[in-house]
Structure formats: C-alpha cells, structure tokens
Amino acid sequence: MNKPEKRCSDHSQQFALANHLPGTGLLSPSAEMKSQVLTTSLICAISIFHISKQTVPLLFTEEGYPLTENKYPLVSYILLALLIIIWGVSWPIYKHGVQFMPPLLFAGIRSFIAGTLLFLFAWKLRHHIRFKKHWKLYVISAILNNVLYLGLQTVGMIYLPGGLFSVLVYIQPVILGILSWWFLNEEMTIAKIFGLVLGFIGIVFVSIDGLMIHLSAIGVFLALATAIAWAGGVVFVKKLKNQVDFYWMVVMQLLLGGGTLLVSGYFVEGVQTIVWNADLIGTIAWGGTAGMAAGQVIYFKLMNEGEASKVGACTFLVPIISVAVSAIFLDEAVTRNLFIGMMLVGTSIYLVNRHKESSDKEIVGPSGHRLPKKE
C-alpha cells in the first residue's frame, strides 16, 4: 500500500532536483499562490475563448479549407502576440502540474485532449482528413512534433535544471532558420543570421542563473534532440502545406502523438504515481485547451503563412514571458540579466523581421543559386 506513495514522492523529489527548486518553493506553493496561478489560468482561458470566436473563423475559407495564405496581416500579428503569451504562461503552469503526474503521461494527456477537442471542433470538415492518403505524413509529423518533441522534452527535464534545459531547447529558432534556408529556400542574410544568434544569446542571459548548476551529458543531448525534432517537425509541416491541410495535420499529430505518449507512459511510468487534485486538473485543462489546442493551431498557421525563421525568432520572447510570470506568481527572482536578455531578444526580432535593404548581403542558397528577394 505504501509503494505507490513512495514512488510518487520519489518522482516529485527527482523533478524538484532537476529544476533546482527548494523544498518549499514550486513544489510546496502557498494556497494563495496556487489560487493566483489557477485563477489567472482561468481568466486567460476565457479571454482566449472569446478572442478565438473572432479569429478562428478567419482560419478557414468559405469552402471550409484551412487558410495557408496571409490574407489578414492584422489577425496574424494578434495571433502571434497571443501565442507568445499562451506559451509563456504555460511553462510555469506545466512546471507546477508535472509534480502530480509522470512526465510522459502528463505530456500525452494534454496532447490527446487537445487533439480530441480540435477534431470535434471541425467535425463537419472531417472529410478533408483523407487519412488513407496522408496517414504516413500524419505519422511522421506526430513522431517529430509530439512523440520526440514532447517526449524528449519531458524526460530531459529530469536530467537538467529547467533554466539550462530551456536555453538549449530555444536554440530551435536558430536551427529552424538554417533548415528553412536549406529545405524551404527561405531568404537568408547576414543580418538574419546575426539576429538569430543574438536572440539565443538573449535566452542565455535570461536563464544565466540556471547555467551555474551541474551538467548532464544525457540531459544536454536530450535538450538538443528536442530542439532538432521541433525544428524538423515545423519544416516538415510547412513543406507539405500545399498537400495536406495544416489544421488536420495538427489535429492528427496531437491525437497520434498524444496517444503514443499515453500508452508509453502507462507501461513505463504507471498510473499509480498520479496524484489527482484540483491543481493537476487545472493544469491539464489549461494544457489541453489553450496551451496545446490553441497554441499548436496558431503556431503552425503562422508558420505556414509566413517565413518560418521570422516566426521562430519571435518565440524567443516565450522564455522571457515565462520568467516574468514565474516571478509574479511563483516568487522566482528577477535579475538584471532578464532585462539584458529582453533587449537582446528585441534586437534579434528586429534584425530577423526587418525588410531587407539593398546593402544587406544575400546568402547563396544550398543549391548554389542566390535566393530570390522577397517582395
């Protein structure tokens, strides 16, 4: 009878050590602090629902096909800001919730719930799935964007402090810029390269305190593998935007990937380690709706309608939002490194997204020809 309780305790202590959290910190928040986090999550979820009522119809054509062209620039900017806020808020919420459920099960249930909700939301358009024709593409996307990305991410956090792990994972925009240049023939300039590197340096400054803790070779490998899988999955989906509806690609990768993670977690981790309470239910509800369902659709919509490297650079803001939210609700310290990182990230986004001038030097494409200028 005591074995499950001991396993759950060991799991919580191991995760606390991985994130370098004191015993009375994140894993033992006050009732007021937990109430603040859950209340804020509820308010954000309601706000996102109302915003989605206005923006989601703009994701589809009159015939019911998801849009892949940037016909509403203002909506895209609003969705990008919304995405950054959603993901920034989600990080501390997930860190709080994962103590009550093993990582694979926690990632899998969020993904599967999100996929189910999105499937039911567009039930009338299910004939666009064409599973028999595209099932191989759905499986590959699920492996890259869910099984590997979420799976490696959740397991990797056991071996590295949260700050260091997030730094290594957020080298993804840099990798994404390179892969987009190579496989998608996106424009690459010296300014864009400098901007991507500068953004990564900004993330290092934001999480500099977490870098002072011990390193783990396995953890570093898992973090870099997470970034590569994430970048590869984005490029794969964008490459197929003219073959497969991006909306259903997201839905199927959430369902297939989430189901795989759930089954893996059931056999590897065991459901007896789960501690069901209001906090866990609240974090799962957030993750299954705003964090995964809304976040994934918005992210891949923006990727499909614009340059992947530019959208990727904007995600450098996510760790900054995460640190700010953690400071407000989880009593984590805010240092001058945060402000230095914010300035560097801001400069990075400007350099990556600014209009190319004639003085900028173009980079020759991987096939040997100069990349075309963007209008």
C-alpha distance (Angstrom), angle and dihedral (degrees) to the residues before:
residue distance angle dihedral
M1 . . .
N2 3.81 . .
K3 3.79 96.5 .
P4 3.83 98.1 80.9
E5 3.82 90.4 48.6
K6 3.79 91.0 51.5
R7 3.82 92.0 48.0
C8 3.77 90.5 50.5
S9 3.80 91.0 48.5
D10 3.80 91.4 49.2
H11 3.79 90.5 49.7
S12 3.81 92.1 51.7
Q13 3.79 93.1 47.2
Q14 3.80 91.8 47.8
F15 3.79 92.5 51.1
A16 3.81 91.2 46.4
L17 3.80 90.7 52.9
A18 3.80 91.2 48.0
N19 3.80 90.6 55.9
H20 3.80 93.5 40.9
L21 3.79 92.4 -124.1
P22 3.78 123.3 157.9
G23 3.76 118.6 -117.2
T24 3.78 92.4 -107.2
G25 3.79 95.2 41.7
L26 3.78 127.1 78.2
L27 3.79 95.1 -14.0
S28 3.80 93.7 53.8
P29 3.79 105.4 35.0
S30 3.76 120.0 169.0
A31 3.77 119.9 -101.5
E32 3.80 89.5 -110.7
M33 3.80 91.7 52.1
K34 3.82 92.8 49.4
S35 3.78 89.7 47.2
Q36 3.81 90.5 52.4
V37 3.80 92.5 50.5
L38 3.80 95.0 47.4
T39 3.82 93.5 42.5
T40 3.79 91.3 50.4
S41 3.80 90.0 47.5
L42 3.81 90.6 52.3
I43 3.81 92.4 48.4
C44 3.81 91.0 48.8
A45 3.80 91.7 47.9
I46 3.82 91.8 51.4
S47 3.81 91.2 46.9
I48 3.79 91.4 48.8
F49 3.81 90.1 50.0
H50 3.80 92.4 54.4
I51 3.81 92.7 45.0
S52 3.80 90.4 47.8
K53 3.81 90.6 55.0
Q54 3.80 87.1 64.2
T55 3.81 100.3 36.6
V56 3.82 104.8 35.5
P57 3.84 93.9 67.6
L58 3.79 86.6 58.1
L59 3.81 89.6 61.0
F60 3.79 91.5 71.8
T61 3.78 136.3 58.8
E62 3.79 122.1 -126.0
E63 3.81 88.5 -97.0
G64 3.79 90.8 55.9
Y65 3.81 98.9 -103.6
P66 3.80 117.6 135.6
L67 3.78 113.2 -108.4
T68 3.80 118.4 -112.5
E69 3.78 97.8 173.6
N70 3.78 127.2 81.6
K71 3.81 98.5 -114.2
Y72 3.80 94.8 144.6
P73 3.84 109.4 44.8
L74 3.83 93.9 173.9
V75 3.79 91.0 52.8
S76 3.80 89.2 50.8
Y77 3.80 91.8 54.8
I78 3.80 90.8 48.1
L79 3.80 91.4 49.0
L80 3.81 91.6 48.0
A81 3.81 91.5 53.0
L82 3.80 89.6 45.9
L83 3.81 91.3 50.4
I84 3.80 92.9 51.7
I85 3.81 91.0 50.3
I86 3.82 93.0 46.5
W87 3.80 94.3 50.1
G88 3.80 93.3 40.7
V89 3.79 92.0 53.3
S90 3.81 92.5 42.1
W91 3.81 96.4 61.5
P92 3.85 97.7 67.2
I93 3.80 90.6 37.6
Y94 3.81 90.9 55.8
K95 3.80 91.5 45.3
H96 3.79 88.0 56.7
G97 3.80 95.9 44.7
V98 3.79 100.4 45.1
Q99 3.81 91.7 69.2
F100 3.81 88.2 72.3
M101 3.82 97.6 48.0
P102 3.85 132.2 35.2
P103 3.82 112.9 -100.5
L104 3.81 100.8 -111.4
L105 3.80 92.8 47.8
F106 3.80 90.6 44.4
A107 3.80 92.6 51.9
G108 3.79 93.3 42.2
I109 3.79 97.4 50.8
R110 3.82 92.5 49.2
S111 3.78 91.6 49.9
F112 3.81 95.7 44.6
I113 3.81 93.9 47.8
A114 3.80 90.3 48.9
G115 3.80 92.1 50.0
T116 3.80 91.6 48.2
L117 3.80 92.9 50.8
L118 3.80 92.7 48.0
F119 3.80 90.8 47.6
L120 3.82 92.0 52.2
F121 3.81 90.9 44.0
A122 3.82 91.4 60.3
W123 3.81 97.1 30.7
K124 3.79 92.8 132.8
L125 3.81 90.2 57.5
R126 3.80 95.6 49.7
H127 3.82 91.7 115.0
H128 3.83 87.0 75.1
I129 3.81 90.5 66.8
R130 3.82 93.6 80.1
F131 3.76 90.5 -173.0
K132 3.80 96.4 178.1
K133 3.79 90.4 56.6
H134 3.80 99.9 39.9
W135 3.80 104.3 27.3
K136 3.81 93.4 112.4
L137 3.80 90.6 53.5
Y138 3.80 90.7 48.3
V139 3.80 91.1 51.6
I140 3.82 93.6 49.4
S141 3.80 91.2 47.9
A142 3.81 90.9 48.3
I143 3.80 91.2 51.1
L144 3.81 93.8 49.6
N145 3.80 101.1 37.6
N146 3.80 101.0 34.5
V147 3.80 117.7 11.1
L148 3.81 95.2 42.9
Y149 3.80 100.2 26.5
L150 3.81 98.9 44.4
G151 3.80 94.7 28.9
L152 3.81 96.5 50.7
Q153 3.79 90.5 41.2
T154 3.80 96.2 54.5
V155 3.81 94.9 42.2
G156 3.81 93.0 43.4
M157 3.80 92.8 57.6
I158 3.80 88.5 66.6
Y159 3.81 90.2 64.2
L160 3.82 100.8 41.2
P161 3.80 137.6 41.3
G162 3.78 111.9 -96.9
G163 3.81 93.0 -115.8
L164 3.78 95.1 53.1
F165 3.78 93.1 42.4
S166 3.80 92.6 52.8
V167 3.82 90.4 49.2
L168 3.80 92.0 54.4
V169 3.81 93.2 43.7
Y170 3.80 91.5 51.1
I171 3.75 91.6 61.7
Q172 3.83 78.7 85.0
P173 3.83 94.8 96.4
V174 3.80 89.0 55.9
I175 3.82 91.9 49.3
L176 3.80 89.3 43.4
G177 3.80 91.0 53.7
I178 3.79 91.0 52.9
L179 3.81 94.5 45.5
S180 3.81 91.6 45.8
W181 3.80 90.1 52.5
W182 3.79 91.6 47.4
F183 3.81 102.7 40.5
L184 3.82 104.1 20.8
N185 3.81 96.8 37.7
E186 3.79 91.5 -127.5
E187 3.76 119.0 169.4
M188 3.80 116.7 -91.6
T189 3.80 125.5 -168.5
I190 3.78 135.3 174.2
A191 3.81 88.8 -108.6
K192 3.82 91.6 53.5
I193 3.81 92.5 49.0
F194 3.80 90.5 48.7
G195 3.80 90.3 47.2
L196 3.81 94.0 52.0
V197 3.80 92.3 48.8
L198 3.81 90.9 45.5
G199 3.80 90.3 52.2
F200 3.79 91.4 53.4
I201 3.80 90.2 49.6
G202 3.81 87.4 52.6
I203 3.80 90.3 55.1
V204 3.80 89.0 50.8
F205 3.82 89.5 55.1
V206 3.80 91.7 48.5
S207 3.82 91.3 54.6
I208 3.81 98.9 31.0
D209 3.80 92.8 123.3
G210 3.80 90.7 58.8
L211 3.80 90.6 54.3
M212 3.78 91.8 66.3
I213 3.79 92.3 73.2
H214 3.80 128.8 87.9
L215 3.79 120.5 -68.9
S216 3.77 127.4 -128.8
A217 3.80 120.3 -157.7
I218 3.80 90.6 -151.0
G219 3.79 91.5 49.0
V220 3.80 93.2 49.3
F221 3.80 90.6 49.0
L222 3.82 92.1 49.5
A223 3.82 92.0 48.1
L224 3.80 93.5 50.6
A225 3.80 90.3 43.9
T226 3.81 88.5 52.5
A227 3.81 91.0 53.2
I228 3.81 92.5 47.4
A229 3.82 92.7 48.0
W230 3.81 90.8 48.3
A231 3.81 93.5 49.3
G232 3.80 92.5 43.5
G233 3.79 91.7 49.8
V234 3.81 92.4 51.6
V235 3.81 92.6 49.6
F236 3.81 90.5 46.7
V237 3.82 92.9 53.6
K238 3.80 93.2 44.2
K239 3.80 91.1 48.6
L240 3.81 89.4 57.8
K241 3.80 97.9 44.0
N242 3.81 91.8 114.6
Q243 3.81 93.1 48.5
V244 3.80 105.3 41.2
D245 3.80 129.8 33.5
F246 3.79 104.9 -107.8
Y247 3.82 91.7 -142.0
W248 3.78 93.5 58.4
M249 3.78 90.8 41.6
V250 3.81 88.0 59.2
V251 3.81 92.6 44.8
M252 3.78 94.5 50.2
Q253 3.79 94.8 44.5
L254 3.80 89.4 52.2
L255 3.81 92.9 48.7
L256 3.80 97.5 42.1
G257 3.79 95.1 38.7
G258 3.79 94.2 42.7
G259 3.79 91.7 48.4
T260 3.80 91.1 50.6
L261 3.80 92.2 50.1
L262 3.80 91.5 47.9
V263 3.79 93.1 51.7
S264 3.81 91.5 45.1
G265 3.78 91.6 48.7
Y266 3.79 92.0 48.2
F267 3.81 92.4 57.8
V268 3.81 99.4 32.7
E269 3.81 102.6 37.8
G270 3.80 106.2 18.7
V271 3.80 128.6 -136.3
Q272 3.82 92.3 -112.1
T273 3.81 89.3 80.6
I274 3.82 92.9 62.6
V275 3.81 116.4 108.7
W276 3.79 107.2 -157.7
N277 3.80 113.8 -151.9
A278 3.80 140.8 131.4
D279 3.80 92.8 -85.1
L280 3.79 93.9 54.6
I281 3.82 92.6 45.5
G282 3.80 90.2 48.9
T283 3.81 94.0 51.2
I284 3.81 92.0 46.0
A285 3.81 89.8 49.4
W286 3.79 90.7 51.2
G287 3.79 93.4 45.1
G288 3.78 94.6 47.0
T289 3.81 94.0 49.7
A290 3.80 116.5 25.9
G291 3.80 101.6 9.8
M292 3.80 98.7 50.0
A293 3.81 110.5 8.7
A294 3.80 99.3 44.1
G295 3.80 94.7 27.9
Q296 3.80 96.3 52.4
V297 3.82 95.2 45.8
I298 3.81 92.6 47.9
Y299 3.80 93.4 45.2
F300 3.80 96.7 51.0
K301 3.80 92.2 40.8
L302 3.81 89.7 56.3
M303 3.80 91.1 44.7
N304 3.80 92.1 52.1
E305 3.78 96.0 47.6
G306 3.81 98.7 45.4
E307 3.78 144.2 21.1
A308 3.80 110.2 -54.5
S309 3.81 93.2 -143.5
K310 3.82 92.2 55.9
V311 3.79 94.3 49.9
G312 3.79 89.2 43.6
A313 3.80 91.7 54.6
C314 3.80 90.4 55.1
T315 3.81 90.1 57.0
F316 3.81 86.9 68.6
L317 3.82 82.9 83.8
V318 3.81 92.0 64.7
P319 3.85 97.0 80.1
I320 3.80 89.6 46.3
I321 3.81 91.5 54.2
S322 3.80 88.2 45.4
V323 3.81 92.5 53.7
A324 3.81 91.3 47.4
V325 3.81 92.3 50.2
S326 3.81 91.2 46.5
A327 3.79 89.6 51.3
I328 3.80 92.3 51.9
F329 3.81 100.4 42.7
L330 3.81 105.8 19.1
D331 3.83 99.6 39.6
E332 3.80 93.3 -120.4
A333 3.79 115.8 159.1
V334 3.80 123.2 -99.2
T335 3.79 113.9 -149.0
R336 3.77 135.9 -178.9
N337 3.81 87.5 -99.5
L338 3.80 86.9 72.6
F339 3.80 91.5 58.3
I340 3.81 92.1 45.0
G341 3.79 89.2 50.6
M342 3.80 91.2 48.5
M343 3.80 91.5 54.0
L344 3.78 92.3 48.0
V345 3.79 92.4 47.9
G346 3.79 90.9 47.5
T347 3.80 90.3 52.5
S348 3.79 89.5 46.9
I349 3.80 93.0 54.2
Y350 3.80 90.9 48.5
L351 3.82 93.3 50.8
V352 3.80 94.1 46.5
N353 3.80 96.2 45.0
R354 3.78 102.4 36.5
H355 3.78 119.0 110.5
K356 3.77 111.8 -96.2
E357 3.77 113.9 -109.4
S358 3.76 126.6 -153.6
S359 3.79 90.9 -104.4
D360 3.79 92.5 62.5
K361 3.76 114.8 100.1
E362 3.77 116.1 -126.7
I363 3.76 121.8 -134.8
V364 3.77 116.5 -128.8
G365 3.79 110.7 -114.9
P366 3.80 122.5 -112.7
S367 3.80 90.5 -103.1
G368 3.79 91.1 58.0
H369 3.81 100.0 -103.7
R370 3.77 127.8 105.9
L371 3.74 113.6 -97.9
P372 3.80 114.7 -111.0
K373 3.77 119.5 -103.5
K374 3.76 117.1 -107.6
E375 3.75 116.8 -124.4
